[in-house]
């Protein structure tokens, strides 16, 4: 079961993460395709790529396929826009 609710339109996924989620569900993972991730509203959630410090989700972040990454929980719900390349 995914730790988010998802709506897909065209080649873009909108994933909503709730603050009710346990941080243990936000695991390191990697994907099979490149993607661009961006929060669609102001948030204090962060994203962390392998061997990097966490980054605020205030701009578009490119995640290459096969790179481990994870989302770090903030203080309010967040919706991320994920464009698959």
Residue, then its C-alpha position, 0 to 999 in steps of 0.5 A: x500500500x502506498x503512503x499517498x493518494x494519487x491522481x494521474x492526468x496525462x503523464x503527471x502524477x499528483x500525490x497527496x501525503x498526509x501528516x497522519x502518515x508514520x515517518x516509517x512509511x516514507x522509505x528510501x526507494x528508487x524508481x525506473x524512470x527519470x522524474x521531476x518533483x515539485x510541491x504545488x503549494x508552499x510546504x515544509x516537506x523535504x526530499x532527500x537524494x542519496x548522499x545529499x542533504x535534504x532539500x526543501x520542496x520549493x522548486x522543481x527537483x530532478x531525480x534520475x532513474x535508479x537514484x535512491x531518495x525519500x520524502x521527509x515529513x512536514x507539518x501539514x499535508x502536501x501534494x506533489x506534482x511528479x512528471x515522468x520523463 
